[in-house]
Structures are given as structure tokens and as C-alpha cells.
Amino acid sequence: MTSKWMVAALLAAGVASAVAQEGAPPQGQPQGQPQGQPEGQPQGQPPQGGGRRFGRRPERDPATVQLTQLAYQRVELESQSLKAGKASIGLYLPIDYAEPANAKRHYPLVLWLHGMSEDDRDFHFGGAKVVDEQIAAGKLAQCILVALSAPRGTLYMNGEPAGDVRDYVTTDVPNWVATNHRVSTERGDLALMGVSLGGMAALRFALSEPDRFATVATHSAATFPADPANLPEPHRGTVERFGERMGWHAILGNPIDAEKFAAVNPTSLAMRTQSIGGLRLYFDAGTADRYGFGPANEELAKVLAAQKLPHTFRLIEGGEHSWGGGTIQTALVASIAFVDAGFSKKSAAQRVKPAGG
């Protein structure tokens, strides 16, 4: 397949979902100052991205996702890496985070990267309930989870029209959370997860900067052969319609620059990587992925094995691409267990006792 096919698949790899309003403050949190919102930030102003997202679907009430172990709120943070200067995140704190008895407790941090045409709210309506249930079952230690919202059309790279998105993900957000909340500084207590295009970015960060995160886990990651060729006709029109509209040409060039492609594509990076140190790496994809990312992720696993880079890969028989078919919700149980297994011993001890257990 050609570089144009790569753009087409990337453009198609997102699933638009519903949007949400801000959630309620965590249990015990005083009203008026949202949990996690830095002092001095104006109150009563909704984060960017409220209302209809990209004109696709109307709002949904975040309270329809009933959580018992996590307190959710959508907040806005400042970022010098983004040209907009700010972005919204979905912030999930342990339900008893604000209790006086937990004032000295510090928690692992898990970051989630969304797919194309998504934002943080897709995770809320797709995956938050699964995470909450795993905590309630004692299968995931209490942690702070942040679902990011990246600029539209992003490849999670620096130098994009929207700014240095990679720095926003890998530096700005973790620093903001650590400044405003009690985050563990243990090596094993920082994890990165993602789906589709967000999974592609997470794998790229893992392979290019393996010391930054302790665990990386992805679903249906957008990854491609190292040398794209033979553009299928069905994708040609997609490239022509959306190449300029979504900004991919501005990021990768038109035709795509080979070096830029190699720096973005996880399989290309894996071929160049000699070691990932102590990084724990998990990824899965389905055989029924409509973009063909099942076989592509399987090929990535073969490259990693050839390079003798430790990893865990699951090819999900009949698995689909994203949230709509329920594949990701089911796969999250396995990836969450993988993330939990990497937490420090101190954090691993911070578990909820299952009801009736």
C-alpha cells in the first residue's frame, strides 16, 4: 500500500462519540472550586469542547455513567505546548480521595489517549465504567486516571499546526496532575493507554522514549507496514477529500515524507529499536478490525519478537475496532490487569475490598 493509503486509514481510524457536561465534584470536595482546577482559574466557565463536538452528536449527561469507585469531573488545564493555551481533560479521582484519612496517600497515574475524531468524553461513555468495576472487584489498585482531549486532526506529534502535542501529553499533563494532586513518584506508577490513533501514539512514545512511562497498553493501535505501497482504490477518494481538511498533509507532507512516516509508525520504530529497558508493553487488536489493524498489530508483534523486545500481544478473534462493537470494553479488562501488575508494591496494596470478599 502507498503512503496515501496510510493517510486514508488514519483519517478513518476514529469513531465520533457523544459529548458530556462537567461532572460533580469528588466526595468531600468543597463546592465552588472544582477538584484539580488550579487556584485563580475563573469559575463557572465550561472547558473548551462543550456542546456539540465537530457537529456530529448532541450532548449526553455524564451522570448516566454511574461510577462507585471514581469521582469524575471534566476540567480545563493550561498548556504552553498548545497554541490554544489550554485543553480539557476527564479527571477521575478515587471516590474517597478527599477523605481526611487519605490525606497522605499518593496514587498511580494512568493517562488515556483517544482515537481520531474523539476526545476525553469518548472514554467516559465507553471505558470509565469498566475501569470502575475493576477497582470495585479489587483487580485494579486505586489510582488517578486522566482521559486527555487532544486537538482535532492530531497525530500526537510536536510541530503540528495546533502546537507541540507530544509535549502536552508526555510533560504538561503529568506535571499538571502531579502539581494539583497526590501522585506517586514510584517508577512503576505511571502508565499510558490509548485506542486507535491514541494507541499509535502511545506505542510510538513507548518505543522512542521507553524510560518515560513504566507501562504502555493499547487497543486497535493504528500501525502500518514500514514501506507502504499499492493504494487500494476505495481509499483514494478518502485521501483526496480529507487530506487537506483534516490537516494530515500539513503534518506528513503530500506525498508523505518517508522520514516523517518512519518517525510516526510504530512498526518502523520497532525495527530501529534495540532495547526498551524495563518498559512493560501490552497491545491487542481484533481480527474483524475494519481498518485491518488486527494483522498490522500482529506484524508489529513479530517485529518486536525479532528484535527481542519484551511485549504482550493479543489477537482478539472477531474483535472489532473501537467502542461501538464492545470489543474495547472487553479488552480493557485484560489491559487493566496488565497495568495493575506493573504498579509499585505500595500502590498495589491500595485496593478496594470487593463487596462480600
N, C-alpha and C positions, 0 to 999 in steps of 0.2 A: 504494500500500500504506500501511497505517496504522503509527503508532508501535508498535503491538503486534506487527506483522509484523517490525519491526526487532529487537525483543527476541527473538522466536522464532528468527530466523535466527542471531542472536548466540549464543543458547543452544545451537543445533545445530552451530555452526561449529567445534567442537573435536573432535578424534579422540583417544580414550584409547589409550595405548600401554603398552609394557612398562616396568617399572622396573628399576633397576640397582643393584648394590652399588658400593662405593667402588673406584676403580681403583688401579693400582700407582703408586708414586712415579716421577717422571721419571728418566731415565737419569742416574746420577751423584748423585742426591739422597740424602742420608743417611737411613737408616731412623729411624722414631720421630717425626719432625716432618714432617707432610705438607707438600709444596710448596704455598706460598700460604696456609698456615694461620698466622695471627699468633702470635707468641710469647706464651706464657701461656695459650693456649686448651687446655682439658683434652684429653688424648689418649685414644684408644680408644673415643670416643663417636661413633657414626654420625650424620651430619647428619639433620635433620628430613626426613621424607618417605621413610625407608627402609621396606622391607616392601611390602605391597600398597598401591597408590595408588588411593584412592577405592573400594576393594573391587572393582576391575574385573579386573585381571590379575595373575598371580603374577610373582615376580621373574625376571629374566634376568641372566645373567652378562655384565657389560660387556666381559670379555675375549674374548667371542665376536666382537666388532668388532675386527678386527686392524688396528692402525694402525702405520705405519712412520715417519711424519714428525711425529706428535704424541704427546705423553705426556699421558694423561688421568687425572684424579682428580676425584672428587666431594668437595667441601669445603663447610664452613659458614662464613658470614661474619656479623658483627654489623651490624645496621642500625637506626638510631634512627628511621627513617621508617616502619618496620613495627611494628605493635603487638606482634607476636610477638618482636620484638627480634633476629631472626636469620632466615636463609634459606640454602638450599643452592644451589650453582651447579655446573655442569660446567666444569672448568677444563682447557684444552688449551694446553700449552706446546710450543714447538719441541722435538723429541726431544733435541737437543744443547744445550738451554738452559743446563744446569748445567756444561757443559764449561768448563774454565778459559780456553780460547782465546776464548770468547764472553762473558767476564765484563763487558765494556764495551759489548756490543751492546744496543741498545734496539729494541723491536719494535712494529709497529702493533697496535692493539687492535680486535677485532671482537666486537660483542655480538649475541646471538641471542635473540629473544623468541618464546616458544612460543604455540601456539593454546590455545583453551579446552579444559579437562579434560586438558591436557598438563602436563609440567614439563620440566626440563632433560634428562631421560633420553630423551625422545622424539627430541630432536636426536641424541643419542648413537647410538641404534639406527637412526635414519633418515638423518641427514646427515653425521655425522662422517667416515665412510669416503669420501664424495665429496670433502670438503674435503682430506682426507689425500692422496687420489690426485692432486688438482690441484696440491698442493705438490710431490709427488714428480715430477710431469710438468714442473715449472718454470713453471706457469701461475699460481701464487699465491705471492707472496713469503712467507717465513716470518713468522708473526705469532702473537699470543696471542689465542685465541678463548675467549669465555665464553658458555656457554648458561645463561640465567637460569631460575630457578624462581620464579614469582610466585604469590601467594595464590590459592586456589581461588575462582572466580567473579569474578576481577578484570576490570576494563576498563582497567587500567593508568592509573588516574586518582588524583589526590590526593583526600583526603577520603572514601575508601572505608571500609567497616567494618574492613578489615584494615590501614588506615593510608594513608600517602601513597605509593602505589605508583609514581607517576610519578617522584617524587624518588628513590626506591630505584633505579629503572632509570637515570635520567639523571645522578644525582650519586653516590649511595652506592657502587654497584658500580664505576663507572670510578675513583673515588677509592681504593677498596679495592685494586683491581688495581694502580693506579699506585704505591700505598704499599708493596705487597708484592712487586712485580715490576718489571722494567725495561721500562717502556712509553715509546714515543716521544712526544715533545711536539710533533712536527710537526703542523701543521693538517690535512694530508691523511691522517693516520694513525689516525683514529678513525671507525669505521663501525658502523652499526646495521642489523641484518637482522631479519626476522620472517616468520611464516607465519600466515595466517588472522587470528585476533583479535590476535596479536602483530604481524602486518603492518599491521593497522588502527592500532595504537598507534604503530608506527614511522612511518607516514605522517603521523599526527597530530603527532608530535613534529617531524617534518621541516617541516611547513607552519606550525606555530605557533612554532617556535623554530629557524629554519634555520641559525643560527650555531653550534649546539651540536655537531652531527655534520658531518663532511665528506662522507660518502656514506651514503645510506639505500637499501636494496634489500629488496623484499618479494615474497612469493608468496601468491596467493589471498587477498589482504587483504579483510577484511570492510568493505565500504564500500557506501553506500546513497544513493538519491536524496535531494536536500536537503529535499524535502517529502513524507514518507511518507504513503501513502493506500491504501485498499482492502485490508484484511486478508484474505488467502485463507483459506477455511475450514480447510484442512489444518493451518494453523499455530495456529488459535485454541486448540485443546486443549493444545498445547505451552506456550503463554503461560500458560494457567491452571495447568498442572501445575508448571512450573518457575520462574515469575516470582518467587515468594517463596522457593522452595527454594534457588535459586542466587544470590539477593540482588540481582537486577537492579532490582527495584522500589525498593530502598533507595538505589541509586546514581542512577537516572534518573527515579524517580517512577513512579506508576501512577495515571492515564495519564502517559506520558513527558512531561517538561517540554521544551518546544520549544527553549529556550535551551541546556539541558544536552545535548540531542541534537545541536544545531548545533556545540557545542564538542567533541563526540566524533567526529562523522562527517567523514572526510577530504574527501568531495566538497563538503560545506558549507563547510569551511575553505578549500578551494581557491577557491571563489567569492569569498572575502573577501581572499585573499592577493594582494598586488601585486608582491612580489619574494621570492625565496628566496636572493638573493645568489649565492655561489659553490657552494651545495649541489648535489651530484650525486645525482640521483634516478632509481631504476630500480624498476619493478614489473611483474609478469606475473600472468596468470590464465588458466584454461582454459575452453574453450567447453563442456566437459562438467562444469563445477563444479556439484555437486549443490545448492548453495545459490544459484546464479545470480550468483556473484561475477565470472564472466567478463564478462558485459555491464555489470555495475556498475563494474568497473575500467576497461572501455572508455569508459564515460561519464565517469569521472574523468579519463581521458586527454584527452578532448575539452574538459573544463572547463579543465584546465591549459593546453592549446593556446590556448584562447580568452583566457586570462589572460596568454599569452606567458611561461609559466613553463617553463623547460627541463626535459626529462624523457625517459626512455626507457621505452616500454611495449611488451610483447609479449603478444599474444593467442595462446595456445597451442591450436591446433586439436586437439580431442579431449582436451585436458588436464583432469585431474580435480582434486579439491580439495586433498588433503593427501598424507601419506606412503604410504597404503595402496596406491594405484594406480601409484606410481613416478613420478608427474608432478613432484613437488617435487625428487626426487633428480636427475632430468634437468635441470630448470630451474636447479638450483643451479650447474651448470657455467657458465651464462650470467651469473648474478648474481655469482658469484665473480670472473669475469673483469672485470665492471664494477667491483667493489670494488677489485680489484688495480690497475686502471688509475688509481684515484684516490690511491694511496699516494704518499708523497713519493719523490723520486728516490733518496734514500739508502736508504729501506726497500725500494724496488723492486729495488735491487741485491742484496738479501739473498735470493737464490733458490737452491734446491737444483738441482744439475746433474743433469738426468734420466739415468737409467741408460742407458748406451750412447750418450749425447749428446756 
